[in-house]
């Protein structure tokens, strides 16, 4: 108490003002640091919420894609069959069955089906110039099938037969045909068909 007896009121007031200023500055610093910490925590929480929402959206997108794929399994299977699998066409049984089926449907007779050697990445030598310019994707081979139709035959039936071949998910494509017309009907020499296999 003796210490404060020698201090004047003006001095004491200055000490109190300085103390209040220091306390106010300290409190402001504490509030600022707390505010920064809370802002950082709020930003982290917002990022976590945004990441969680993005993950949820990604999960929902993946679930929708999976559902779409499941709903379109028939399309996936048809896409897989666009190019014939050489394992499935071992000994060319499937190709022969397909051609006979198409011939039976339209009502024409096949006399002979002859397979040529497969070529990798190019069309066969018996193909027309238009077929030769058709690019073949990597890993896909082509084989030529020479089909002999029983002559004479009906022109509309022959066209329907060729259309069935062309619509076979692009596994088979007509490469060359030569037709003649006479009084007995339409005659065809050997019909060349290109088959795409992998």
ABEGO torsion letter per residue (X at the ends): XAAAAABBAAAAAAAAAAAAAAAAAAAAAAAAAAAAAAAAAAAAAAAAAAAAAAAAAAAAAAAAAAAAAAAAAAAAAAAAAABBBAAAABGGAAAAAAAAAAAAAAGBBBABBBBBBBBBGBBBAABBAAAAABBBBBGBBBBBBBBBBBOBBBAAAAAAAAAAAAABGGABBBABBBBBBBAAEBBBBBBBBBBBBX
